Amino acid sequence: MTTDPQTSGAQNELLVDSVPENPPWEEAKYAAKTVGTSRRGRLLSMARQEWFTACVYMIADIATWVLLYGTISYIRRDAFFVSPLDFVLVDLLTLGVLLQALYVVGGYDRNTETRSLAYMMEHILAVIGAAAVSSLLIYSAAAYDQTMKPSRGVMLASFITFIPLSLGYRRLVRRFVASSTANRAFLVVGSGKLAAGFYQAYCLSTNRQRLEFVDVERQRVGQYIGGPGSPIIEGDIVTKLANIDGRYSGVILAERVDRLRPDLLELLVRTQFQRIRVYTLESFYETHWRHVPVHSIDPFWPLQMGFQLARNSPYHYLQTSTRRAAPTLECVQR
């Protein structure tokens, strides 16, 4: 039996043509890999946002306090409430005071160095203050409601146990944030006196991320920003802003706004709303270092800030509350 060579060649060509270049299972595998990569990218971009860290801290605080207070109350069995509603109200009241106290000391700020000794002391003092205020509110209410007898031992044990736990997971989260930003830098727009002064202040701070300086007018490209050993001024800011994802933690404007081109301003605004945060020098100082730069304080600064310290002074509210509470306590004692 013989086979026609022409017929055999035609059949082989048909067989080769009928085999798909990418089998269905390969396409499905590639599609699944693409979806997984995009999801990971979205999660990573969310994790880089400042509000994400605050949400993690707050959820951890709420879960820790609720579990601690409920578990210790169940173990001791000496906290008596008329109904579960009383227990929930006491728990929510204490939790609200605690969250507010931690917010005041920067416990929900992504940029707070929660591993430092200074923050540890502020954190402990905030929890002690929250314990004092919540105890005052709860036992003042319990004095008028004899059926409600929250245990002081449960309250004290819950606050004491909360301090090391809350400091522990804050240190872990801060370590993760520091490791994720270690290889990224801040892109500083400017090369003049403001940029040089900012570099000197940055070297004296606890920040260890790199700084990259960009000259908008390309007049000092290749020069040092603050002498030998300091970063070299670069150019081509448009290319850097186009490839900003994963390379920079933020953009810092160390240049007067009137010296920036309108198209560059538009690009910076788009970067602020769609990609990463764009800081002015004032906002960077306030966010990362909690103070205002000296060059920003002038006779018009209080007017620009709206006299916030005078209008929102905590000492003013404390004094007003004391004046109102004193007559009330006097009437109660009589």
N, C-alpha and C positions, 0 to 999 in steps of 0.2 A: 504494500500500500504506500503510495507516494503522496506528497503534499505539495501543492502549488506554492512556490516561493512568494509570488505576488499576493496570493490570498493570505498566507501566513503573516506577511509583513503588514497587510491592512488590518488584520485582526489584532496584532500587537499594538499598532497605533491606536486602534479603538480602545484597547484595554488601558493604555497609558493615559489617553485623554479622559477616560471615565474615572480615573483615580483623582479625587480632589486634592488640590495643593495643601489645604489645611483641613484635616479631618474634623468632623463635628465636635469630637471630644476635646481636641486641641483648642478650637474656638471657644468652647464653653469654659475651659480652664483659663484661657487668656482673659475672657470677660470677667470671670470670678476674681482673678488676680487684679484686674483694673478696678473693679468695684471695691475690693478690699483696700487697695492703695488709696483710692479717693476718700474712703471712710476714715482711714488712718490720718490722712492729711487734714480732713475737717476736724477730727478730734484734737490733733496737735495744734491747729490754729486756734481752736477754742481754749485749749489749755494755756496758750500764751496770753490770753486776755486777762486784764487785771480783775475783772468781775468774777472770773472762774475761780481764782484762788480765794476770793472773799466768800463765794458760795460754798467752797469745800470747807473752809474754816467754820462757817456758820452751821452747816449741816452736821459737822463733827461735834461742835459744841452742844447743839440741841440734842443729838442722839446720846452723847456722853452724859449730860445732865439728867435727862429723862431716865436713862437706865440706872444711873447711880442713885438718884433719889428714890426711884421705885424699888430697886433692889435692897437698899439699906432700910427703907421703911418696912419692907416685907420681912427682912431678917430680924430686925429688932422687935417688931410687933408692938411697939409702944407709942406709935403715932396714930392717934385716934381721930377720925373724922366722921361726922354724921352721915355723909353721903360721898360717893365718888366725886361729885361735883366740887365739894370743898377741896378735896385732894388735887383735882385738876386746876382749880383756881390758884391754890397756893403754888403749885408747880409752875404755872404759866407766869404768875407774878414774879417769882424768883428768877425765872429764866429771862424775862424781859429786862429786869434790872441788871442781870449778869451780862447779857449781850450788849447793853448800852455801855456798861463800864468798860468792857473789852474794846468796844468801838472807839471810845475816847482815847485810849492809849495806843491806838493803831494796830489792834489785834487782828483786823480784817484787811489790812493793807498788804498788797503783794510785795511792796518794796521795803517793808519793815524787816530789819534784821532780827528775827525772833530768836537767833542763837546767841545773841549778845547778853552780857550780864546786865546791862542797863535795861533792856526790854524785860528780862526775867524779873527784875525788881518792880518795874512798872506793872507787869502782869500780876504779880503777887499782891501788890497794893490795890490793884483794880478789883481783884476777887475778894479781898478783905473788905473793901468799901462796899461792894455789891452785897456781901453777907450782912454787913451792918445795916444798910438801907433796907434790904428785903426783910430782915428780922424786925426792924422797927415798924415797917408797914404791916407785916403779918401779925405780930403779937399785939400791936395796937388794935387791930381788928378783932383779935381773939379775946381781948379784954372786955369787949362789949358783947361777944357771943360766947357764953360759957360752954356751949355744946361743942365748940371747935377748939381742939387741944393739939395743935401741931407740936411734934417733939423737937425740942432744942437740940438734943443729941443727934437726931437724924440730919437736921439742917447743918450742924457743925461738921459732922462726919462727911457729908456730901461735898461741902465746900473744900475741906482739907484734901479729900481724894481727887477732886476735880483739878486742883492746881497742877500736880505732876503729870496727870494724863493730858491735859490741854497743852501744857508746855511740850510734852513729848511729841505729839503729832504735829505741832507747829514746827518743831525742829526738823522733823522728817520732811514736811512739805517744803520748808525753806531750803533744805539740802537738795531736794529735787529741782526746785526753781533755780538755785544757784548753778547746779550742774547743767541744766538745760540752756542757760544763758552764758555759760563760761566761754563758749566758742563764738559768741556773737558780740558785735561791737555797737557803739552808738555812732551814728553818722552826724557829724557836726557841720552845719552849713555856715561857713564864715572863716576868715583868716586874719581878721584885724585885732584891735586891742580887746574887744569883748571876747573873742575866741581865745586869745592868749591868756586873759584873766581867768576864763572858765577852766582852761587846762591846768593852771596853777592851783585853783580851788579843788579841781577833781583829783589831783595828785595827793592832796592833803586829806581827802575823804577816805572812807572805807570801801568805796567802789573799786572793783578790780577788772571791770570789763574794758576792752580796748576802745580807743577813740580814733576815728578816722575823720580828718578835716578836709573840707572841700572848698576851694576858692571859686566863687560864682563868677568873678570877673577874670579869672585865670591869670592874675598878675603875680601871684606868689607861688605858683605851682613848682614843686621840687624843693622848696625851702622848708626849714624846720619851724614848727609853730612856737616853740619855746626854747630854742637853743639845741645844741648837739644832744642826741639821745632821745629827743622828743619826736612825736609823729611827724612825718613828712606831709606837707600839704599836697593834695591831689586835685584833679579836675574832673570834668565830664560827669557832672552831677545827674544828668538825665539818665545815663546808663546805670548809675548806681541805684537810682530810685526805681528803675525798671526791673532790676534784679535784687530787690530788697528782701524778699521772703527768705527766711532761714539764715540770713547773714547779719541782720541788724535787729537790735531790741527797740530802737526808736530813732527818730530824727530830732536833732536839737538845733534850733535857730539861734545862732550866735552872730546875727547880722541884722542891721536895721531893715525894717520891712520895705522902706522906700527905695532901698538899693536892690531889691529883688525884681526880676522881670515879671510882667503879668502872667506869661505862660508858665513860669516856674512857680508862682504863687498858686495858680490853678492846679498844677501837678501836686503840690504839697497838700492842698485841700483834699484832692482826690485820694492821696495816700493816707491822710488822716481818717477819712471815713470808710475806706475800702480795705486798707491793709494794716498798717501799724500806726502807733501814736506819734504825733508830731508835737514836740515840746517847744515852748519858748524858754528862755533862760529862767524867767520867773517861775513858770510852772514846773520846770525840772527841779529847781531849788526847793520849792514847796513840797513836791511829791516825794523826792528822794532824800532830801536833807532837812526838811521841815523848818526852813527859815527862808527869809527873803534876801536876795543879793543886795549888797550895799549900794550898788550903782542905781538900783531901782527906787531907793528911798530919797525923795525930794519933797519940797513943800506941797506938791500936788498929790503925793502918794496916798495920804489919808482920804482925799476926796475921790480918787479913782477906786479905792477899795471900799468906799461907802462907810467909813468909820465902823467897820464890822466889830472891832474889839470893844468899842464904846457901846454899840447897840446890842451885842450878843455876849457881853462879858459874863462868864459863869459866876464871878464874885457878885455881880449886880443881882443875878437871880437868887444866889444863896442869901444875900442880905435881905432881899424882898421876901423870900420864903420864911426866913427867921422872924422878920417883923410880923408877918401874918400868923405864924404858928404860935408865937408867944402868947398873944391874947387868947387864942383858942385853948391852949393848955391851961391857962389861968382859969378860964371859965369851967373847964372840965374838973379841975381840982376843987373848985368851990361847989 
